[in-house]
Every structure is written in C-alpha cells, then in structure tokens.
C-alpha cells in the first residue's frame, strides 16, 4: 500500500480513486535523494522568489 495524491484537488489518500472528485490518483513519491543535488540552486531560487509557500 502506497500513499497517493489526486492531481486535480491535491489531497492525499490510499485509494486509487479520489474520494472528493473521483479522479484517478497517482503515487506520490518524492524525488530521489542525491548528495550532489544538481537542481538545488534552482529549487532554492524558486523558494526565495515565490516565498515560503513554494512547496
């Protein structure tokens, strides 16, 4: 069993169908960790420009 996320309304669930909007959910897994973090500078810049609510 894996946690899933609805791409339309953004809620998390364990079901394959969103209980709110009845759309198909996707597996919500984070990006793979890398000590080199090739996209870290872009992520930090976006976070600075968009504020704390960027994620």
C-alpha positions in Angstrom: 0.0 0.0 0.0 1.4 3.4 -1.0 0.2 6.9 -0.4 -1.4 8.5 -3.4 -2.2 12.1 -4.4 -5.0 13.5 -6.5 -3.6 15.6 -9.3 -6.8 17.7 -9.5 -7.6 18.6 -6.0 -4.3 17.8 -4.3 -5.5 15.6 -1.4 -3.6 12.6 -0.3 -5.3 9.2 0.1 -4.5 5.4 0.0 -7.3 4.8 -2.6 -6.8 4.6 -6.4 -9.8 7.0 -6.8 -10.0 10.4 -5.2 -12.8 10.4 -2.6 -13.5 14.1 -3.2 -13.5 14.5 -7.0 -13.5 10.8 -8.2 -10.5 11.3 -10.5 -7.6 8.8 -10.7 -4.8 9.3 -8.1 -1.1 9.0 -8.7 1.6 7.6 -6.5 3.2 10.5 -4.5 6.8 9.6 -4.1 9.5 12.3 -3.6 12.4 12.9 -5.9 15.4 10.6 -5.4 18.0 12.0 -2.9 21.4 12.9 -4.2 24.2 14.4 -2.2 25.3 16.4 -5.2 21.8 17.9 -5.6 22.0 19.0 -9.2 18.8 21.1 -9.1 19.3 22.6 -5.6 20.2 26.0 -6.7 17.0 26.2 -8.9 14.8 25.0 -6.1 16.3 27.5 -3.6 15.9 30.3 -6.1 12.3 29.4 -6.7 11.7 29.2 -3.0 13.2 32.7 -2.5 11.2 34.2 -5.4 7.9 32.6 -4.5 8.2 32.8 -0.7 7.6 30.1 1.8 4.5 28.7 0.0 6.5 27.5 -3.0 6.1 23.8 -1.9 
